[in-house]
Amino acid sequence: MKKTRLKSKEASRELGIELSKKDKVELWEDEKKIITINDTPSFFYYGNRPVPTLKYLQEHEILKKITVDMGAIKFVVNGADIMRPGITEIAEEIINNDFVVIIDANNHKPLAVGIALFSSEEMQAKNSGKVIKNIHYVGDELWNA
């Protein structure tokens, strides 16, 4: 695995977050590209776009939230896409192709990161079908890194 040290200032700009000069930021590259902050996998690249990992999202709220009912959890954490009937709450101002975090209704803990296939308004209007593509979930390769 190739590791490249990144400047905090440049990483802050690309990731849209605040980093101090003391933060150790590295790009780890093999078949995937992962950005670590202080040796913790914090972002991964989906296409050319950096996406926060679930471990980063446990401490930083930077994505809009989709809440799922407790019955949907076992499917979400096994990598299933998110279907409209399992959703109990949808954040406002989500647009198509936004990255969103999927949380559970009881504990409000991050379960998955996905890509919105519709806007908030379109999701609200739907009664069935797939509305979020699951790209990173608890227990996957990246979670276990």
C-alpha positions in Angstrom: 0.0 0.0 0.0 1.3 3.4 -1.0 1.1 6.1 1.7 1.5 9.8 0.9 1.5 12.6 3.5 -0.9 15.4 2.7 -0.7 19.0 3.9 -3.5 19.8 6.4 -4.4 23.0 4.5 -4.9 21.3 1.2 -6.8 18.4 2.7 -9.1 20.8 4.6 -9.9 22.5 1.3 -10.6 19.3 -0.6 -12.6 17.6 2.2 -14.5 20.7 3.3 -13.5 20.3 7.0 -11.3 22.1 9.4 -7.9 20.4 10.1 -5.1 21.8 12.2 -1.4 21.7 11.3 -0.9 19.1 14.0 -3.3 16.6 12.3 -1.5 13.8 10.5 -3.2 13.5 7.1 -2.3 10.7 4.7 -3.6 9.3 1.4 -3.5 5.4 1.4 -3.7 3.9 -2.0 -4.1 0.4 -3.2 -7.2 -0.7 -5.1 -9.0 2.0 -3.0 -8.1 5.5 -2.1 -8.5 6.3 1.6 -7.6 9.5 3.5 -6.6 9.0 7.1 -6.6 11.6 9.8 -4.3 10.8 12.7 -4.1 7.1 11.4 -7.9 6.7 11.4 -9.6 6.0 8.0 -11.7 9.2 7.7 -12.6 9.6 4.0 -12.7 7.3 1.0 -13.0 8.1 -2.7 -16.2 7.2 -4.6 -15.3 8.0 -8.1 -13.4 11.3 -7.7 -15.4 12.5 -4.7 -14.2 12.1 -1.1 -16.8 10.6 1.2 -16.6 10.5 5.0 -16.4 7.0 6.6 -18.8 5.8 9.2 -16.1 6.0 11.8 -15.6 9.7 11.0 -19.3 10.3 11.0 -19.7 8.9 14.5 -17.9 12.0 15.8 -18.7 14.6 13.1 -22.1 15.4 11.6 -21.3 16.6 8.1 -23.9 14.7 6.0 -27.6 15.0 5.7 -29.5 12.2 7.5 -32.0 9.5 6.5 -33.6 7.7 9.4 -34.7 4.0 9.0 -36.9 1.9 11.1 -35.5 -0.9 13.3 -36.7 -3.5 10.8 -34.5 -2.1 8.0 -31.3 -2.3 10.0 -30.3 -5.9 9.4 -30.7 -5.3 5.6 -28.8 -2.0 5.6 -25.8 -3.4 7.6 -25.6 -6.3 5.1 -25.1 -3.8 2.2 -28.7 -3.6 0.9 -29.8 -0.4 -0.8 -32.4 1.6 1.2 -36.0 1.2 0.1 -38.6 3.9 0.7 -40.9 1.9 3.0 -38.1 1.5 5.6 -37.5 5.2 5.9 -39.1 7.1 8.8 -37.4 10.5 8.4 -35.8 12.4 5.5 -33.6 15.5 6.0 -34.6 18.5 4.0 -32.6 19.9 1.0 -31.2 16.6 -0.2 -30.6 16.7 -3.9 -30.1 13.8 -6.3 -26.5 12.3 -6.0 -25.9 13.8 -2.6 -24.0 11.6 -0.1 -26.2 10.9 2.9 -25.8 9.0 6.2 -28.3 6.3 7.2 -29.1 6.3 10.9 -31.4 4.1 13.0 -34.6 5.4 14.6 -33.8 4.4 18.2 -30.1 5.2 18.7 -29.5 7.6 15.9 -26.1 5.9 15.1 -24.6 5.9 11.6 -25.3 2.5 9.9 -24.3 3.3 6.3 -23.3 6.0 3.8 -25.3 6.1 0.6 -26.0 8.2 -2.5 -29.4 9.8 -2.8 -31.2 8.6 -6.0 -33.8 11.3 -5.6 -34.3 14.7 -3.9 -35.9 15.0 -0.5 -39.2 16.1 -2.1 -39.2 13.2 -4.5 -38.4 10.7 -1.7 -41.2 12.1 0.4 -43.6 11.6 -2.5 -42.7 8.0 -3.1 -44.3 5.0 -1.4 -42.0 2.2 -2.7 -38.8 1.5 -4.5 -35.1 2.0 -4.0 -34.2 5.6 -3.0 -30.6 5.4 -1.6 -27.7 3.4 -3.0 -25.6 1.9 -0.2 -21.9 2.4 -0.7 -20.4 1.9 2.8 -21.9 0.1 5.8 -21.1 -1.2 9.2 -19.1 -4.4 8.9 -17.8 -3.9 5.3 -14.1 -3.9 4.3 -13.7 -0.2 4.9 -15.3 -0.4 8.4 -12.9 -3.2 9.3 -9.8 -1.3 8.0 
